[in-house]
Amino acid sequence: MEDWSRDNPIAEFTRQRRRELKLTQVELSDITGVGLRFIRELEQGKPSLMMNKVNELLLFFGHTLTPIELSREQRLKLIED
């Protein structure tokens, strides 16, 4: 079982943006149509989530999942963790 991490970038981004808009998780779920359980799991850093659902939520904030190039050092760190 993979470890959950509230410190992952998508979890932090979603939590921060939701709070900036002064929305509860329930309100965000109602507005976006994304399930409350999904929002909670995303903000808690569940490591495996459906990308299309993540994108539905990110689109509300004007963002989308995008691949980025990692340096060799970043890749090695990810492998070690």
RAMOKA-V260178 format. One record per pair of residues at least 12 apart in sequence whose ideal C-beta (glycine too) atoms are under 6 Angstrom apart, sorted by sequence separation. I is the first residue (numbers start at 1). J is the second residue. D is the distance in Angstrom with one decimal. If there is no record, write none. Layout:
# RAMOKA-V260178
I/J/D + I/J/D
This chain:
# RAMOKA-V260178
25/39/5.0 + 25/40/6.0 + 38/53/5.6 + 34/56/5.4 + 34/57/5.1 + 32/57/5.8 + 14/42/5.8 + 15/43/4.9 + 32/60/4.9 + 14/43/5.7 + 11/43/5.3 + 11/45/4.4 + 8/45/4.8 + 6/44/5.9 + 6/45/4.7 + 4/44/5.6 + 5/45/4.1 + 4/45/4.5 + 4/46/5.5 + 17/61/4.8 + 2/47/4.1
